[in-house]
Amino acid sequence: MSFIDMRSDTVTKPTQEMREAMYRAEVGDDVYRDDPTVNRLEELVAREMGKEAALFTASGTMANQVAVMTHTHRGDEIIIGEKCHIYTYEVGGIAYLAGVQTALVSEVDGVMEPDDVEGKIRGDNIHFPKTSLICMENTHNRAGGMVVPLDKMKGVYEVGQKHGIAVHLDGARIYNAAAYLNVEAKQIANCCDTVNVCLSKGLCAPMGSVLAGSKEFVERARKYRKMLGGGMRQVGVVAAAGIIAIEKMSKRLQEDHDNARLLAEGLNSIDGVAVDLDKVQTNLIMVDFSGAGITGDYLSSELKELGILVNGSPTPVVRFATHYYISKEDIKSVVDAVHKVIKNNK
Ligand SMILES: *Cc1c(COP(=O)(O)O)cnc(C)c1O
């Protein structure tokens, strides 16, 4: 049985076109910079982001960690949103690998206020660590895929520039943000010095991220990537899928957003189920089942019986993700199935 898998957009498998490109990919030893397909991907992403250079990494976590290591020195402090991925979901890597501590900024719907960011910058005092980096995230994962508006991003970037502090963007889903804002990805990446772009989420590549920035930054980042064991060899076999992810799959994300809205509206119309429709902007939907008196764990196991996968949770809030392999018809099936689970529980 094939499941309707709404756990995440990371479950997307490479498309047929990607598999064929992977089969045909020209390759070489990328540590010698001999892999023409990796070079092509890096040049492509650099251009897309309006940066001088880029570096292919094994994962988004690796790209972010390499970015933090490259921008900072041990003992520095970085300013970062309290719910962002780098702080929440990267296994404490910024402490363990980069040796930095954090100044957390509260976020509303994934947005940090520029004034709050500026307020966290450490002054010149013998007791203080040096503030060496500000991190943003767009779209914001834990905010349910909400988009940080460009003016807020510009505000934060201006704070960084005013104080000579680098700004990194975790743009794992930057193309989802671009689709929502109806701008080119580079207009978002213009509001930061460096950016991580994930190929393996809604863009369907089997693995990999690209970290873009200045030439000088990417040269130094390349060394940290090697240190982490991320100097890979004939990795053009996967970079080939990444090129299709960027050139082609990045242009169809509005479909996922439309399906997300359809699902949100369908679920919201069920008694006991609540979705804040204003917060459904991209491909992630946060659904609250507290009115129905069930937990995510209960929903997850019941839906599995009906051929639908969502992540369990001890709380009543469940995240649904739409992606390339979720069709409009699937959305209808999911709404019907949730209806059934709620009704049978009464
Ligand atoms: C998925 C994700 C990452 C990390 O990517 P991996 O490839 O899973 O390591 C980083 N930031 C955000 C916002 C993400 O959603």
Ligand as a Chemical Component Dictionary entry (heavy atoms), coordinates in Angstrom:
data_LIG
# 
_chem_comp.id                   LIG 
_chem_comp.type                 NON-POLYMER 
_chem_comp.pdbx_formal_charge   0 
_chem_comp.three_letter_code    LIG 
# 
loop_
_chem_comp_atom.comp_id 
_chem_comp_atom.atom_id 
_chem_comp_atom.alt_atom_id 
_chem_comp_atom.type_symbol 
_chem_comp_atom.charge 
_chem_comp_atom.model_Cartn_x 
_chem_comp_atom.model_Cartn_y 
_chem_comp_atom.model_Cartn_z 
_chem_comp_atom.pdbx_ordinal 
LIG C1 C1 C 0 15.383 20.946 7.252 1  
LIG C2 C2 C 0 15.917 22.222 7.770 2  
LIG C3 C3 C 0 17.283 22.386 8.020 3  
LIG C4 C4 C 0 18.282 21.251 7.983 4  
LIG O1 O1 O 0 18.354 20.507 6.852 5  
LIG P1 P1 P 0 18.802 18.966 6.925 6  
LIG O2 O2 O 0 19.120 18.692 5.505 7  
LIG O3 O3 O 0 17.635 18.211 7.463 8  
LIG O4 O4 O 0 19.999 18.877 7.812 9  
LIG C5 C5 C 0 17.714 23.624 8.428 10 
LIG N1 N1 N 0 16.850 24.634 8.606 11 
LIG C6 C6 C 0 15.544 24.519 8.387 12 
LIG C7 C7 C 0 14.651 25.694 8.600 13 
LIG C8 C8 C 0 15.024 23.302 7.975 14 
LIG O5 O5 O 0 13.705 23.185 7.789 15 
# 
loop_
_chem_comp_bond.comp_id 
_chem_comp_bond.atom_id_1 
_chem_comp_bond.atom_id_2 
_chem_comp_bond.value_order 
_chem_comp_bond.pdbx_ordinal 
LIG C1 C2 SING 1  
LIG C2 C3 SING 2  
LIG C2 C8 DOUB 3  
LIG C3 C4 SING 4  
LIG C3 C5 DOUB 5  
LIG C4 O1 SING 6  
LIG O1 P1 SING 7  
LIG P1 O2 DOUB 8  
LIG P1 O3 SING 9  
LIG P1 O4 SING 10 
LIG C5 N1 SING 11 
LIG N1 C6 DOUB 12 
LIG C6 C7 SING 13 
LIG C6 C8 SING 14 
LIG C8 O5 SING 15 
# 
